[in-house]
Amino acid sequence: MNDLKLLMTFPTQFEAELVKNKLEREGIEAAIESHDASGMFPSVDFADGVKVYVEPADYAEALALIAVTGADTVDNIDVNETMAEE
């Protein structure tokens, strides 16, 4: 995975993992980035958030998939709001 594109930012690792798993079930490779020292400092997630990245070629499909199933995947996440952070 090279030159990844930010798909969304989540407040917790759990929510990011849910989205990553959903994408991977649909054949879209995804990566997660957080600055919490591998879970040793989970409060850092609140400051920076947990980012989910995809390949640029998969970005539109991933965004559409999350927008359609977002309510089922992560409760109360506004796709447009998280995209504004990009």
PyMOL Python script that loads the backbone (N, CA, C, O; Angstrom):
from pymol import cmd

cmd.read_pdbstr("""\
ATOM      1  N   MET A   1       0.857  -1.173   0.000  1.00  0.00           N
ATOM      2  CA  MET A   1       0.000   0.000   0.000  1.00  0.00           C
ATOM      3  C   MET A   1       0.907   1.242   0.000  1.00  0.00           C
ATOM      4  O   MET A   1       1.639   1.509   0.953  1.00  0.00           O
ATOM      5  N   ASN A   2       0.826   1.966  -1.084  1.00  0.00           N
ATOM      6  CA  ASN A   2       1.632   3.184  -1.219  1.00  0.00           C
ATOM      7  C   ASN A   2       0.731   4.390  -1.408  1.00  0.00           C
ATOM      8  O   ASN A   2      -0.373   4.281  -1.941  1.00  0.00           O
ATOM      9  N   ASP A   3       1.224   5.560  -0.956  1.00  0.00           N
ATOM     10  CA  ASP A   3       0.500   6.820  -1.155  1.00  0.00           C
ATOM     11  C   ASP A   3      -0.971   6.693  -0.774  1.00  0.00           C
ATOM     12  O   ASP A   3      -1.862   6.943  -1.586  1.00  0.00           O
ATOM     13  N   LEU A   4      -1.204   6.310   0.443  1.00  0.00           N
ATOM     14  CA  LEU A   4      -2.572   6.099   0.908  1.00  0.00           C
ATOM     15  C   LEU A   4      -3.325   7.410   1.051  1.00  0.00           C
ATOM     16  O   LEU A   4      -2.729   8.471   1.234  1.00  0.00           O
ATOM     17  N   LYS A   5      -4.635   7.320   0.964  1.00  0.00           N
ATOM     18  CA  LYS A   5      -5.501   8.487   1.099  1.00  0.00           C
ATOM     19  C   LYS A   5      -6.362   8.320   2.344  1.00  0.00           C
ATOM     20  O   LYS A   5      -6.921   7.251   2.591  1.00  0.00           O
ATOM     21  N   LEU A   6      -6.459   9.393   3.124  1.00  0.00           N
ATOM     22  CA  LEU A   6      -7.262   9.365   4.341  1.00  0.00           C
ATOM     23  C   LEU A   6      -8.731   9.223   3.984  1.00  0.00           C
ATOM     24  O   LEU A   6      -9.284  10.032   3.239  1.00  0.00           O
ATOM     25  N   LEU A   7      -9.349   8.191   4.519  1.00  0.00           N
ATOM     26  CA  LEU A   7     -10.776   7.968   4.291  1.00  0.00           C
ATOM     27  C   LEU A   7     -11.595   8.655   5.378  1.00  0.00           C
ATOM     28  O   LEU A   7     -12.484   9.452   5.079  1.00  0.00           O
ATOM     29  N   MET A   8     -11.297   8.348   6.635  1.00  0.00           N
ATOM     30  CA  MET A   8     -12.049   8.915   7.753  1.00  0.00           C
ATOM     31  C   MET A   8     -11.184   8.933   9.003  1.00  0.00           C
ATOM     32  O   MET A   8     -10.189   8.215   9.100  1.00  0.00           O
ATOM     33  N   THR A   9     -11.586   9.772   9.964  1.00  0.00           N
ATOM     34  CA  THR A   9     -10.948   9.820  11.271  1.00  0.00           C
ATOM     35  C   THR A   9     -12.005   9.522  12.317  1.00  0.00           C
ATOM     36  O   THR A   9     -13.104  10.075  12.283  1.00  0.00           O
ATOM     37  N   PHE A  10     -11.660   8.643  13.248  1.00  0.00           N
ATOM     38  CA  PHE A  10     -12.593   8.208  14.283  1.00  0.00           C
ATOM     39  C   PHE A  10     -12.060   8.561  15.665  1.00  0.00           C
ATOM     40  O   PHE A  10     -10.851   8.708  15.847  1.00  0.00           O
ATOM     41  N   PRO A  11     -12.947   8.697  16.631  1.00  0.00           N
ATOM     42  CA  PRO A  11     -12.500   9.020  17.985  1.00  0.00           C
ATOM     43  C   PRO A  11     -11.880   7.838  18.722  1.00  0.00           C
ATOM     44  O   PRO A  11     -11.135   8.037  19.682  1.00  0.00           O
ATOM     45  N   THR A  12     -12.179   6.597  18.287  1.00  0.00           N
ATOM     46  CA  THR A  12     -11.649   5.426  18.993  1.00  0.00           C
ATOM     47  C   THR A  12     -11.100   4.394  18.022  1.00  0.00           C
ATOM     48  O   THR A  12     -11.481   4.351  16.852  1.00  0.00           O
ATOM     49  N   GLN A  13     -10.202   3.568  18.530  1.00  0.00           N
ATOM     50  CA  GLN A  13      -9.626   2.464  17.763  1.00  0.00           C
ATOM     51  C   GLN A  13     -10.723   1.466  17.376  1.00  0.00           C
ATOM     52  O   GLN A  13     -10.707   0.917  16.274  1.00  0.00           O
ATOM     53  N   PHE A  14     -11.652   1.239  18.268  1.00  0.00           N
ATOM     54  CA  PHE A  14     -12.732   0.285  18.029  1.00  0.00           C
ATOM     55  C   PHE A  14     -13.534   0.651  16.784  1.00  0.00           C
ATOM     56  O   PHE A  14     -13.792  -0.203  15.935  1.00  0.00           O
ATOM     57  N   GLU A  15     -13.926   1.913  16.675  1.00  0.00           N
ATOM     58  CA  GLU A  15     -14.711   2.356  15.518  1.00  0.00           C
ATOM     59  C   GLU A  15     -13.904   2.234  14.231  1.00  0.00           C
ATOM     60  O   GLU A  15     -14.435   1.824  13.199  1.00  0.00           O
ATOM     61  N   ALA A  16     -12.635   2.586  14.290  1.00  0.00           N
ATOM     62  CA  ALA A  16     -11.778   2.470  13.109  1.00  0.00           C
ATOM     63  C   ALA A  16     -11.639   1.013  12.679  1.00  0.00           C
ATOM     64  O   ALA A  16     -11.659   0.712  11.486  1.00  0.00           O
ATOM     65  N   GLU A  17     -11.499   0.106  13.647  1.00  0.00           N
ATOM     66  CA  GLU A  17     -11.386  -1.326  13.335  1.00  0.00           C
ATOM     67  C   GLU A  17     -12.670  -1.851  12.693  1.00  0.00           C
ATOM     68  O   GLU A  17     -12.609  -2.672  11.778  1.00  0.00           O
ATOM     69  N   LEU A  18     -13.830  -1.389  13.161  1.00  0.00           N
ATOM     70  CA  LEU A  18     -15.094  -1.809  12.550  1.00  0.00           C
ATOM     71  C   LEU A  18     -15.141  -1.440  11.072  1.00  0.00           C
ATOM     72  O   LEU A  18     -15.517  -2.254  10.229  1.00  0.00           O
ATOM     73  N   VAL A  19     -14.757  -0.205  10.769  1.00  0.00           N
ATOM     74  CA  VAL A  19     -14.774   0.257   9.378  1.00  0.00           C
ATOM     75  C   VAL A  19     -13.739  -0.495   8.552  1.00  0.00           C
ATOM     76  O   VAL A  19     -14.027  -0.917   7.432  1.00  0.00           O
ATOM     77  N   LYS A  20     -12.545  -0.664   9.093  1.00  0.00           N
ATOM     78  CA  LYS A  20     -11.492  -1.403   8.380  1.00  0.00           C
ATOM     79  C   LYS A  20     -11.964  -2.818   8.050  1.00  0.00           C
ATOM     80  O   LYS A  20     -11.789  -3.288   6.926  1.00  0.00           O
ATOM     81  N   ASN A  21     -12.558  -3.487   9.021  1.00  0.00           N
ATOM     82  CA  ASN A  21     -13.052  -4.844   8.781  1.00  0.00           C
ATOM     83  C   ASN A  21     -14.142  -4.873   7.723  1.00  0.00           C
ATOM     84  O   ASN A  21     -14.165  -5.772   6.883  1.00  0.00           O
ATOM     85  N   LYS A  22     -15.044  -3.902   7.755  1.00  0.00           N
ATOM     86  CA  LYS A  22     -16.102  -3.819   6.747  1.00  0.00           C
ATOM     87  C   LYS A  22     -15.510  -3.646   5.356  1.00  0.00           C
ATOM     88  O   LYS A  22     -15.928  -4.317   4.412  1.00  0.00           O
ATOM     89  N   LEU A  23     -14.545  -2.755   5.228  1.00  0.00           N
ATOM     90  CA  LEU A  23     -13.908  -2.522   3.935  1.00  0.00           C
ATOM     91  C   LEU A  23     -13.204  -3.781   3.436  1.00  0.00           C
ATOM     92  O   LEU A  23     -13.326  -4.146   2.267  1.00  0.00           O
ATOM     93  N   GLU A  24     -12.470  -4.437   4.323  1.00  0.00           N
ATOM     94  CA  GLU A  24     -11.726  -5.623   3.917  1.00  0.00           C
ATOM     95  C   GLU A  24     -12.647  -6.777   3.536  1.00  0.00           C
ATOM     96  O   GLU A  24     -12.299  -7.579   2.670  1.00  0.00           O
ATOM     97  N   ARG A  25     -13.823  -6.875   4.171  1.00  0.00           N
ATOM     98  CA  ARG A  25     -14.802  -7.896   3.767  1.00  0.00           C
ATOM     99  C   ARG A  25     -15.295  -7.647   2.344  1.00  0.00           C
ATOM    100  O   ARG A  25     -15.690  -8.579   1.643  1.00  0.00           O
ATOM    101  N   GLU A  26     -15.270  -6.386   1.926  1.00  0.00           N
ATOM    102  CA  GLU A  26     -15.708  -6.016   0.577  1.00  0.00           C
ATOM    103  C   GLU A  26     -14.549  -5.977  -0.417  1.00  0.00           C
ATOM    104  O   GLU A  26     -14.728  -5.569  -1.565  1.00  0.00           O
ATOM    105  N   GLY A  27     -13.354  -6.402   0.024  1.00  0.00           N
ATOM    106  CA  GLY A  27     -12.203  -6.486  -0.875  1.00  0.00           C
ATOM    107  C   GLY A  27     -11.380  -5.216  -0.988  1.00  0.00           C
ATOM    108  O   GLY A  27     -10.567  -5.091  -1.904  1.00  0.00           O
ATOM    109  N   ILE A  28     -11.573  -4.274  -0.077  1.00  0.00           N
ATOM    110  CA  ILE A  28     -10.821  -3.025  -0.095  1.00  0.00           C
ATOM    111  C   ILE A  28      -9.805  -3.059   1.040  1.00  0.00           C
ATOM    112  O   ILE A  28     -10.173  -3.121   2.213  1.00  0.00           O
ATOM    113  N   GLU A  29      -8.539  -3.018   0.685  1.00  0.00           N
ATOM    114  CA  GLU A  29      -7.480  -3.030   1.689  1.00  0.00           C
ATOM    115  C   GLU A  29      -7.454  -1.682   2.411  1.00  0.00           C
ATOM    116  O   GLU A  29      -7.541  -0.628   1.780  1.00  0.00           O
ATOM    117  N   ALA A  30      -7.335  -1.729   3.730  1.00  0.00           N
ATOM    118  CA  ALA A  30      -7.342  -0.510   4.535  1.00  0.00           C
ATOM    119  C   ALA A  30      -6.249  -0.593   5.593  1.00  0.00           C
ATOM    120  O   ALA A  30      -5.830  -1.680   5.993  1.00  0.00           O
ATOM    121  N   ALA A  31      -5.798   0.575   6.037  1.00  0.00           N
ATOM    122  CA  ALA A  31      -4.781   0.659   7.085  1.00  0.00           C
ATOM    123  C   ALA A  31      -5.250   1.639   8.139  1.00  0.00           C
ATOM    124  O   ALA A  31      -5.953   2.605   7.841  1.00  0.00           O
ATOM    125  N   ILE A  32      -4.853   1.382   9.375  1.00  0.00           N
ATOM    126  CA  ILE A  32      -5.211   2.244  10.502  1.00  0.00           C
ATOM    127  C   ILE A  32      -3.954   2.893  11.052  1.00  0.00           C
ATOM    128  O   ILE A  32      -2.899   2.267  11.150  1.00  0.00           O
ATOM    129  N   GLU A  33      -4.092   4.167  11.409  1.00  0.00           N
ATOM    130  CA  GLU A  33      -2.982   4.898  12.035  1.00  0.00           C
ATOM    131  C   GLU A  33      -3.513   5.576  13.297  1.00  0.00           C
ATOM    132  O   GLU A  33      -4.527   6.273  13.268  1.00  0.00           O
ATOM    133  N   SER A  34      -2.808   5.355  14.397  1.00  0.00           N
ATOM    134  CA  SER A  34      -3.123   6.065  15.642  1.00  0.00           C
ATOM    135  C   SER A  34      -1.811   6.354  16.346  1.00  0.00           C
ATOM    136  O   SER A  34      -0.801   5.694  16.100  1.00  0.00           O
ATOM    137  N   HIS A  35      -1.835   7.328  17.208  1.00  0.00           N
ATOM    138  CA  HIS A  35      -0.629   7.734  17.923  1.00  0.00           C
ATOM    139  C   HIS A  35      -0.777   7.453  19.408  1.00  0.00           C
ATOM    140  O   HIS A  35      -0.490   8.304  20.249  1.00  0.00           O
ATOM    141  N   ASP A  36      -1.233   6.236  19.718  1.00  0.00           N
ATOM    142  CA  ASP A  36      -1.484   5.886  21.115  1.00  0.00           C
ATOM    143  C   ASP A  36      -0.437   4.936  21.679  1.00  0.00           C
ATOM    144  O   ASP A  36      -0.681   4.306  22.708  1.00  0.00           O
ATOM    145  N   ALA A  37       0.718   4.813  21.038  1.00  0.00           N
ATOM    146  CA  ALA A  37       1.804   3.937  21.482  1.00  0.00           C
ATOM    147  C   ALA A  37       1.307   2.499  21.645  1.00  0.00           C
ATOM    148  O   ALA A  37       1.504   1.877  22.689  1.00  0.00           O
ATOM    149  N   SER A  38       0.675   1.991  20.617  1.00  0.00           N
ATOM    150  CA  SER A  38       0.156   0.614  20.595  1.00  0.00           C
ATOM    151  C   SER A  38      -0.778   0.308  21.757  1.00  0.00           C
ATOM    152  O   SER A  38      -0.727  -0.772  22.345  1.00  0.00           O
ATOM    153  N   GLY A  39      -1.622   1.264  22.074  1.00  0.00           N
ATOM    154  CA  GLY A  39      -2.610   1.060  23.113  1.00  0.00           C
ATOM    155  C   GLY A  39      -2.156   1.424  24.512  1.00  0.00           C
ATOM    156  O   GLY A  39      -2.947   1.354  25.452  1.00  0.00           O
ATOM    157  N   MET A  40      -0.908   1.810  24.670  1.00  0.00           N
ATOM    158  CA  MET A  40      -0.405   2.152  26.000  1.00  0.00           C
ATOM    159  C   MET A  40      -0.951   3.492  26.489  1.00  0.00           C
ATOM    160  O   MET A  40      -1.057   3.719  27.694  1.00  0.00           O
ATOM    161  N   PHE A  41      -1.297   4.374  25.560  1.00  0.00           N
ATOM    162  CA  PHE A  41      -1.830   5.693  25.899  1.00  0.00           C
ATOM    163  C   PHE A  41      -3.120   5.940  25.122  1.00  0.00           C
ATOM    164  O   PHE A  41      -3.145   6.781  24.224  1.00  0.00           O
ATOM    165  N   PRO A  42      -4.188   5.222  25.453  1.00  0.00           N
ATOM    166  CA  PRO A  42      -5.425   5.355  24.669  1.00  0.00           C
ATOM    167  C   PRO A  42      -6.023   6.751  24.688  1.00  0.00           C
ATOM    168  O   PRO A  42      -6.782   7.099  23.783  1.00  0.00           O
ATOM    169  N   SER A  43      -5.709   7.557  25.682  1.00  0.00           N
ATOM    170  CA  SER A  43      -6.254   8.916  25.724  1.00  0.00           C
ATOM    171  C   SER A  43      -5.735   9.768  24.585  1.00  0.00           C
ATOM    172  O   SER A  43      -6.349  10.779  24.245  1.00  0.00           O
ATOM    173  N   VAL A  44      -4.615   9.384  23.987  1.00  0.00           N
ATOM    174  CA  VAL A  44      -4.068  10.138  22.852  1.00  0.00           C
ATOM    175  C   VAL A  44      -4.997  10.039  21.650  1.00  0.00           C
ATOM    176  O   VAL A  44      -5.025  10.945  20.817  1.00  0.00           O
ATOM    177  N   ASP A  45      -5.763   8.946  21.547  1.00  0.00           N
ATOM    178  CA  ASP A  45      -6.729   8.798  20.450  1.00  0.00           C
ATOM    179  C   ASP A  45      -7.709   9.962  20.424  1.00  0.00           C
ATOM    180  O   ASP A  45      -8.110  10.418  19.353  1.00  0.00           O
ATOM    181  N   PHE A  46      -8.089  10.438  21.589  1.00  0.00           N
ATOM    182  CA  PHE A  46      -9.056  11.538  21.645  1.00  0.00           C
ATOM    183  C   PHE A  46      -8.472  12.813  21.057  1.00  0.00           C
ATOM    184  O   PHE A  46      -9.203  13.616  20.476  1.00  0.00           O
ATOM    185  N   ALA A  47      -7.177  13.009  21.198  1.00  0.00           N
ATOM    186  CA  ALA A  47      -6.538  14.224  20.692  1.00  0.00           C
ATOM    187  C   ALA A  47      -6.376  14.184  19.176  1.00  0.00           C
ATOM    188  O   ALA A  47      -6.730  15.138  18.484  1.00  0.00           O
ATOM    189  N   ASP A  48      -5.845  13.088  18.669  1.00  0.00           N
ATOM    190  CA  ASP A  48      -5.539  12.989  17.240  1.00  0.00           C
ATOM    191  C   ASP A  48      -6.560  12.184  16.460  1.00  0.00           C
ATOM    192  O   ASP A  48      -6.672  12.340  15.244  1.00  0.00           O
ATOM    193  N   GLY A  49      -7.290  11.344  17.126  1.00  0.00           N
ATOM    194  CA  GLY A  49      -8.205  10.454  16.441  1.00  0.00           C
ATOM    195  C   GLY A  49      -7.469   9.271  15.846  1.00  0.00           C
ATOM    196  O   GLY A  49      -6.239   9.220  15.853  1.00  0.00           O
ATOM    197  N   VAL A  50      -8.223   8.331  15.338  1.00  0.00           N
ATOM    198  CA  VAL A  50      -7.682   7.139  14.699  1.00  0.00           C
ATOM    199  C   VAL A  50      -8.067   7.217  13.238  1.00  0.00           C
ATOM    200  O   VAL A  50      -9.248   7.294  12.902  1.00  0.00           O
ATOM    201  N   LYS A  51      -7.070   7.199  12.370  1.00  0.00           N
ATOM    202  CA  LYS A  51      -7.296   7.419  10.943  1.00  0.00           C
ATOM    203  C   LYS A  51      -7.347   6.099  10.173  1.00  0.00           C
ATOM    204  O   LYS A  51      -6.577   5.177  10.441  1.00  0.00           O
ATOM    205  N   VAL A  52      -8.265   6.030   9.220  1.00  0.00           N
ATOM    206  CA  VAL A  52      -8.375   4.879   8.325  1.00  0.00           C
ATOM    207  C   VAL A  52      -7.990   5.351   6.929  1.00  0.00           C
ATOM    208  O   VAL A  52      -8.547   6.317   6.408  1.00  0.00           O
ATOM    209  N   TYR A  53      -7.031   4.655   6.337  1.00  0.00           N
ATOM    210  CA  TYR A  53      -6.529   4.995   5.011  1.00  0.00           C
ATOM    211  C   TYR A  53      -6.833   3.881   4.019  1.00  0.00           C
ATOM    212  O   TYR A  53      -6.909   2.708   4.385  1.00  0.00           O
ATOM    213  N   VAL A  54      -7.004   4.266   2.756  1.00  0.00           N
ATOM    214  CA  VAL A  54      -7.197   3.311   1.664  1.00  0.00           C
ATOM    215  C   VAL A  54      -6.352   3.760   0.475  1.00  0.00           C
ATOM    216  O   VAL A  54      -5.850   4.883   0.429  1.00  0.00           O
ATOM    217  N   GLU A  55      -6.213   2.852  -0.476  1.00  0.00           N
ATOM    218  CA  GLU A  55      -5.536   3.198  -1.730  1.00  0.00           C
ATOM    219  C   GLU A  55      -6.357   4.256  -2.457  1.00  0.00           C
ATOM    220  O   GLU A  55      -7.587   4.204  -2.425  1.00  0.00           O
ATOM    221  N   PRO A  56      -5.705   5.212  -3.110  1.00  0.00           N
ATOM    222  CA  PRO A  56      -6.452   6.243  -3.847  1.00  0.00           C
ATOM    223  C   PRO A  56      -7.431   5.654  -4.869  1.00  0.00           C
ATOM    224  O   PRO A  56      -8.511   6.207  -5.079  1.00  0.00           O
ATOM    225  N   ALA A  57      -7.068   4.554  -5.493  1.00  0.00           N
ATOM    226  CA  ALA A  57      -7.949   3.940  -6.492  1.00  0.00           C
ATOM    227  C   ALA A  57      -9.216   3.369  -5.853  1.00  0.00           C
ATOM    228  O   ALA A  57     -10.236   3.224  -6.525  1.00  0.00           O
ATOM    229  N   ASP A  58      -9.156   3.044  -4.559  1.00  0.00           N
ATOM    230  CA  ASP A  58     -10.301   2.479  -3.855  1.00  0.00           C
ATOM    231  C   ASP A  58     -11.099   3.515  -3.077  1.00  0.00           C
ATOM    232  O   ASP A  58     -12.128   3.188  -2.485  1.00  0.00           O
ATOM    233  N   TYR A  59     -10.640   4.754  -3.071  1.00  0.00           N
ATOM    234  CA  TYR A  59     -11.215   5.787  -2.212  1.00  0.00           C
ATOM    235  C   TYR A  59     -12.720   5.997  -2.459  1.00  0.00           C
ATOM    236  O   TYR A  59     -13.507   5.954  -1.513  1.00  0.00           O
ATOM    237  N   ALA A  60     -13.115   6.218  -3.688  1.00  0.00           N
ATOM    238  CA  ALA A  60     -14.526   6.504  -3.991  1.00  0.00           C
ATOM    239  C   ALA A  60     -15.416   5.327  -3.605  1.00  0.00           C
ATOM    240  O   ALA A  60     -16.482   5.521  -3.020  1.00  0.00           O
ATOM    241  N   GLU A  61     -14.993   4.126  -3.922  1.00  0.00           N
ATOM    242  CA  GLU A  61     -15.777   2.938  -3.580  1.00  0.00           C
ATOM    243  C   GLU A  61     -15.869   2.766  -2.063  1.00  0.00           C
ATOM    244  O   GLU A  61     -16.932   2.437  -1.536  1.00  0.00           O
ATOM    245  N   ALA A  62     -14.753   2.987  -1.363  1.00  0.00           N
ATOM    246  CA  ALA A  62     -14.737   2.862   0.098  1.00  0.00           C
ATOM    247  C   ALA A  62     -15.640   3.903   0.740  1.00  0.00           C
ATOM    248  O   ALA A  62     -16.389   3.592   1.666  1.00  0.00           O
ATOM    249  N   LEU A  63     -15.573   5.124   0.259  1.00  0.00           N
ATOM    250  CA  LEU A  63     -16.402   6.193   0.803  1.00  0.00           C
ATOM    251  C   LEU A  63     -17.883   5.892   0.582  1.00  0.00           C
ATOM    252  O   LEU A  63     -18.702   6.086   1.480  1.00  0.00           O
ATOM    253  N   ALA A  64     -18.219   5.421  -0.605  1.00  0.00           N
ATOM    254  CA  ALA A  64     -19.612   5.069  -0.897  1.00  0.00           C
ATOM    255  C   ALA A  64     -20.074   3.915  -0.017  1.00  0.00           C
ATOM    256  O   ALA A  64     -21.202   3.925   0.473  1.00  0.00           O
ATOM    257  N   LEU A  65     -19.230   2.939   0.183  1.00  0.00           N
ATOM    258  CA  LEU A  65     -19.583   1.795   1.013  1.00  0.00           C
ATOM    259  C   LEU A  65     -19.831   2.219   2.453  1.00  0.00           C
ATOM    260  O   LEU A  65     -20.786   1.764   3.082  1.00  0.00           O
ATOM    261  N   ILE A  66     -18.983   3.081   2.971  1.00  0.00           N
ATOM    262  CA  ILE A  66     -19.135   3.548   4.343  1.00  0.00           C
ATOM    263  C   ILE A  66     -20.348   4.468   4.461  1.00  0.00           C
ATOM    264  O   ILE A  66     -21.064   4.425   5.461  1.00  0.00           O
ATOM    265  N   ALA A  67     -20.580   5.286   3.462  1.00  0.00           N
ATOM    266  CA  ALA A  67     -21.733   6.197   3.505  1.00  0.00           C
ATOM    267  C   ALA A  67     -23.041   5.419   3.497  1.00  0.00           C
ATOM    268  O   ALA A  67     -23.988   5.802   4.183  1.00  0.00           O
ATOM    269  N   VAL A  68     -23.109   4.334   2.731  1.00  0.00           N
ATOM    270  CA  VAL A  68     -24.318   3.530   2.631  1.00  0.00           C
ATOM    271  C   VAL A  68     -24.537   2.712   3.890  1.00  0.00           C
ATOM    272  O   VAL A  68     -25.666   2.594   4.365  1.00  0.00           O
ATOM    273  N   THR A  69     -23.471   2.148   4.435  1.00  0.00           N
ATOM    274  CA  THR A  69     -23.600   1.260   5.589  1.00  0.00           C
ATOM    275  C   THR A  69     -23.113   1.900   6.876  1.00  0.00           C
ATOM    276  O   THR A  69     -22.998   1.229   7.901  1.00  0.00           O
ATOM    277  N   GLY A  70     -22.831   3.180   6.831  1.00  0.00           N
ATOM    278  CA  GLY A  70     -22.271   3.858   7.995  1.00  0.00           C
ATOM    279  C   GLY A  70     -23.088   3.695   9.252  1.00  0.00           C
ATOM    280  O   GLY A  70     -22.521   3.505  10.328  1.00  0.00           O
ATOM    281  N   ALA A  71     -24.385   3.760   9.156  1.00  0.00           N
ATOM    282  CA  ALA A  71     -25.238   3.627  10.334  1.00  0.00           C
ATOM    283  C   ALA A  71     -25.119   2.238  10.930  1.00  0.00           C
ATOM    284  O   ALA A  71     -25.227   2.075  12.145  1.00  0.00           O
ATOM    285  N   ASP A  72     -24.897   1.232  10.091  1.00  0.00           N
ATOM    286  CA  ASP A  72     -24.742  -0.126  10.590  1.00  0.00           C
ATOM    287  C   ASP A  72     -23.347  -0.379  11.135  1.00  0.00           C
ATOM    288  O   ASP A  72     -23.162  -1.221  12.014  1.00  0.00           O
ATOM    289  N   THR A  73     -22.373   0.342  10.619  1.00  0.00           N
ATOM    290  CA  THR A  73     -20.982   0.098  10.989  1.00  0.00           C
ATOM    291  C   THR A  73     -20.588   0.857  12.239  1.00  0.00           C
ATOM    292  O   THR A  73     -20.053   0.279  13.185  1.00  0.00           O
ATOM    293  N   VAL A  74     -20.851   2.140  12.239  1.00  0.00           N
ATOM    294  CA  VAL A  74     -20.475   2.983  13.376  1.00  0.00           C
ATOM    295  C   VAL A  74     -21.644   3.895  13.683  1.00  0.00           C
ATOM    296  O   VAL A  74     -22.131   4.604  12.802  1.00  0.00           O
ATOM    297  N   ASP A  75     -22.087   3.885  14.897  1.00  0.00           N
ATOM    298  CA  ASP A  75     -23.253   4.648  15.306  1.00  0.00           C
ATOM    299  C   ASP A  75     -22.957   6.146  15.355  1.00  0.00           C
ATOM    300  O   ASP A  75     -21.956   6.564  15.938  1.00  0.00           O
ATOM    301  N   ASN A  76     -23.821   6.947  14.748  1.00  0.00           N
ATOM    302  CA  ASN A  76     -23.784   8.410  14.829  1.00  0.00           C
ATOM    303  C   ASN A  76     -22.516   9.058  14.276  1.00  0.00           C
ATOM    304  O   ASN A  76     -22.046  10.042  14.848  1.00  0.00           O
ATOM    305  N   ILE A  77     -21.952   8.550  13.199  1.00  0.00           N
ATOM    306  CA  ILE A  77     -20.800   9.164  12.565  1.00  0.00           C
ATOM    307  C   ILE A  77     -21.287   9.892  11.329  1.00  0.00           C
ATOM    308  O   ILE A  77     -21.946   9.301  10.472  1.00  0.00           O
ATOM    309  N   ASP A  78     -20.968  11.166  11.234  1.00  0.00           N
ATOM    310  CA  ASP A  78     -21.327  11.963  10.073  1.00  0.00           C
ATOM    311  C   ASP A  78     -20.170  11.916   9.088  1.00  0.00           C
ATOM    312  O   ASP A  78     -19.118  12.504   9.339  1.00  0.00           O
ATOM    313  N   VAL A  79     -20.356  11.221   7.966  1.00  0.00           N
ATOM    314  CA  VAL A  79     -19.290  11.055   6.980  1.00  0.00           C
ATOM    315  C   VAL A  79     -18.775  12.404   6.514  1.00  0.00           C
ATOM    316  O   VAL A  79     -17.564  12.586   6.391  1.00  0.00           O
ATOM    317  N   ASN A  80     -19.656  13.348   6.253  1.00  0.00           N
ATOM    318  CA  ASN A  80     -19.226  14.655   5.782  1.00  0.00           C
ATOM    319  C   ASN A  80     -18.389  15.375   6.820  1.00  0.00           C
ATOM    320  O   ASN A  80     -17.434  16.066   6.468  1.00  0.00           O
ATOM    321  N   GLU A  81     -18.726  15.228   8.085  1.00  0.00           N
ATOM    322  CA  GLU A  81     -17.962  15.869   9.155  1.00  0.00           C
ATOM    323  C   GLU A  81     -16.560  15.306   9.246  1.00  0.00           C
ATOM    324  O   GLU A  81     -15.603  16.065   9.400  1.00  0.00           O
ATOM    325  N   THR A  82     -16.413  13.975   9.153  1.00  0.00           N
ATOM    326  CA  THR A  82     -15.090  13.372   9.255  1.00  0.00           C
ATOM    327  C   THR A  82     -14.266  13.660   8.006  1.00  0.00           C
ATOM    328  O   THR A  82     -13.039  13.728   8.078  1.00  0.00           O
ATOM    329  N   MET A  83     -14.912  13.827   6.884  1.00  0.00           N
ATOM    330  CA  MET A  83     -14.179  14.133   5.647  1.00  0.00           C
ATOM    331  C   MET A  83     -13.654  15.563   5.688  1.00  0.00           C
ATOM    332  O   MET A  83     -12.643  15.850   5.048  1.00  0.00           O
ATOM    333  N   ALA A  84     -14.289  16.455   6.403  1.00  0.00           N
ATOM    334  CA  ALA A  84     -13.830  17.844   6.478  1.00  0.00           C
ATOM    335  C   ALA A  84     -12.466  17.945   7.125  1.00  0.00           C
ATOM    336  O   ALA A  84     -11.761  18.929   6.905  1.00  0.00           O
ATOM    337  N   GLU A  85     -12.065  16.954   7.922  1.00  0.00           N
ATOM    338  CA  GLU A  85     -10.768  16.984   8.577  1.00  0.00           C
ATOM    339  C   GLU A  85      -9.633  16.740   7.596  1.00  0.00           C
ATOM    340  O   GLU A  85      -8.481  17.040   7.910  1.00  0.00           O
ATOM    341  N   GLU A  86      -9.919  16.221   6.454  1.00  0.00           N
ATOM    342  CA  GLU A  86      -8.917  15.903   5.450  1.00  0.00           C
ATOM    343  C   GLU A  86      -8.292  17.174   4.972  1.00  0.00           C
ATOM    344  O   GLU A  86      -7.411  17.143   4.113  1.00  0.00           O
TER     345      GLU A  86
END
""", "prot")
cmd.dss("prot")
cmd.show_as("cartoon", "prot")
cmd.util.cbc("prot")
cmd.orient("prot")
